Amino acid sequence: MIPISEGCLFISFSDRMILIFLNNQLILLKYGRNEDADRSRWRSIRVMYFTMFLSSIGFTIVITSIWPYLKKIDNSADSSFLGWVVAAYSLGQMVASPLFGLWSNHRPQREPLVCSIFINISANIYYTYVYLSPSHKKIHMLLARTFVGIGAGNVAVVRSYVAGATSLKERTSAMANMSACQALGIILGPALQAALSFIGETGIRVNAILLQVNMYTAPALLAACFGVINILLVFLVLREHSVDDHGREIRAINYTPEEQVAVAPEVEGDIDQIAVLTSNILFFIILFIFAVFETVGDRPLLLGGLTVIFAGFFILLPWGNQYPKIQWADLKNNTMPVVGLAPTPASNSSLEPTGCPSELTWCLFTPVIYLAQYITADILIGVGYPTCNVMSYTLYSKILGPKPQGVYIGWLTASGSGARTLGPVFVSHVYTILGPRWNFSIVCGIVLAAIILLSAMYKRLIAFSVRHGRMEE
């Protein structure tokens, strides 16, 4: 028996248990490594990987077929409405992420997971039946994609769970694996949609349930089937696990075991709200940048990733002295071409007009972007973005520490969804009005601001345990 402080008595109970007598209450704590618990913990983490994969699949598996499906069922839909349909997913996710995160803070995380996946399944089924609506079919498609996005709000729960179920040493690799699963879903979604295109526009009709299975509805049905598998895995495999920064098993605040064991008192110390806000701003910028372009410490990697992204967009700026050909409309045979600009072939030519559209005035004074420029920038941004993405989530979860992270990660996810919503709108308007030089210059300015913000807050972006002197950095 070792007295720790007034009203507190420490009793060593076994090699993996501690008894603490605190304010006339006996508290049992379990700690240390347990092989069975570790296996169960990592099985549960892998279920979360699969859930993240399905979340990305839900976004991309129908993305290439939304426009033809929309035009097929409702001729009144235009390209502007298509933009809203695409953005609906991110808007739904932005609203739902903090709510699911709040739910997971106070209840077993299985509950918001099952609910969100069920919403996702229902939304995909709704999407397949949109064509049956007697009117306003495009509105129904908009609602279906919104509900798919709401279901995808469970990424806040997924990342919160993985953050709480891994030690500081394990967290970076776990977050990287999760981002890899997310990227795999983004890549495989369109590939699966393409593979299902052999069904054709007519497809197969199942009269008993009034279902038309064709190249537009089959991907959504496949996503719904993935969701059913996901729910089964959550029920059969997922177990609530929580470990401290050293990897020792502790009881989760929202975990209620069959045998009643007292919960450890709340961890002392406040979360650095400035560091949390900084992380949200940096993550917004990183996701905004990506929407436009579609053994080392966390902070140096994040800083390095932003620097590489800045270099990529800087290289992408129009630097040369070669100007694009202009695509003149209704060019008459007797009209003299403008000096220095190559005319489009005459109207009786079988060749299609090529070059920069004449209605875009910036075409007259903006140099071309060379292929070598584009490839170099593509490589740099392709390296910088995933690094920043993984480090943002990892560093953010470490800043939050052992306290419930659902709401905070929900806000981080919401900021990313907001960035994915605003990014395409930004790039389309600025590119049309001002051209690529202003477009990429503004992005360079945003990245530079993020680098300055990260440098200014560098010393504050540290793990919770390090900040409170419980671990060395």
Buried (B, 14 or more C-beta within 10 A) or exposed (E): EEEEEEEBBBEEEEEBEBBBBBEEEEBBBBBBEBEEBBEBBBBBBBBBBBBBBBBBBBBBBBBBBBBEBBBBBBEEBEEEBBBBBBBBBBBBBBBBBBBBBBBBBEEBBBBBBBBBBBBBBBBBBBBBBBBEBEEEBBBBBBBBBBBBBBBBBBBBBBBBBBBBBBEBEBBBEBBBBBBBBBBBBBEBBBEBBEEBBEBEEEBEEEEEEEBBBBBBBBBBBBBBEBBEEBBEBBEEEBEBBBBBBBBBBBBBBBBEEEEEBBBBEEBEBEBBEEBBEBBBBBBBBBBBBBBBBEEEEBBEBBBBBBBBBBBBBBBBBBEEEEBBBBBBEEBEEEEEEEEEBEBBEEEEEEEEBEBBEBEBEBBBEBBBBEEEBEEBBBEBBEBBBBBBBBBBBBBBBBBBBBBBBBBBBBBBBBBBBBBBBBBBEBBEEBBEEBBBBBBBBBBBEBBBEBBEBBEEBBEBBBBBBBBBEBBEE
